[in-house]
C-alpha cells in the first residue's frame, strides 16, 4: 500500500513536467512530419529547377559569334530608335518642368549646354537643374527621372538643407540626355 501511495504522489508531483514533455514530443513529431512531407520535396523541386536553369545558362554561353553579333546589332538599332531628334529637346525640358510640378517642387534654375558627338551624329545635352521642396517630393522626382523613357543619365546630384527647422531642401542635378542630329 505504501508503494501505491508513493507512486501516486510521484505522478502528482511530476504531472506538469510530464505534460510539458508530452507537448514538446508532439511538437517535435509534427515538425518532423512537416519537414519530411512538405519541405524536403519542395526543396528538392526548387534545387532541380535551379540546376536546370544553370545548365541552360551554361549551354547558352557557347553561342555562335555570328548570333551574338546579330543580337548586338538588333539591340543597337533598338537603342538608336529610342533617341529622339534634336527638335524634341524643348519637349524634354517641358517634361522635366512638368515632372517637377507634379512632385510639388519649385524650379530654381535650368542651364544646358549641347556637345556634338560627331562620330555618332548625336548631341549630348548637359543640363544643370535646381529644384526645391520637401524630401519625399525630391526623392519622387529623382525616381521619375530615372524611369523616364528618354535616355537620361544622372551625372551629379547634391542635396542641401539650409534650415534645421524646415524640411525644405534644394536639389541640384547634373543630367545628360542624348538627341539625334537631324540629317545625320
Secondary structure, DSSP 8 states (H G I E B T S, - for coil): -HHHHHHHHHHHHTHHHHHHHHHHHHHHHHHHHHIIIIIHHHHHHHHHHHHHHHHHHHHHHS--HHHHHHHHHHHHHHHHHTS-BGGGHHHHHHHHHHHHHHTT-EEEEEEEEEEEEGGGTEEEEEEEEEEEE-HHHHHHHHHHHHT-SS-EEEEEEEEE---SS---EEEEEEEEEEEE-TT-
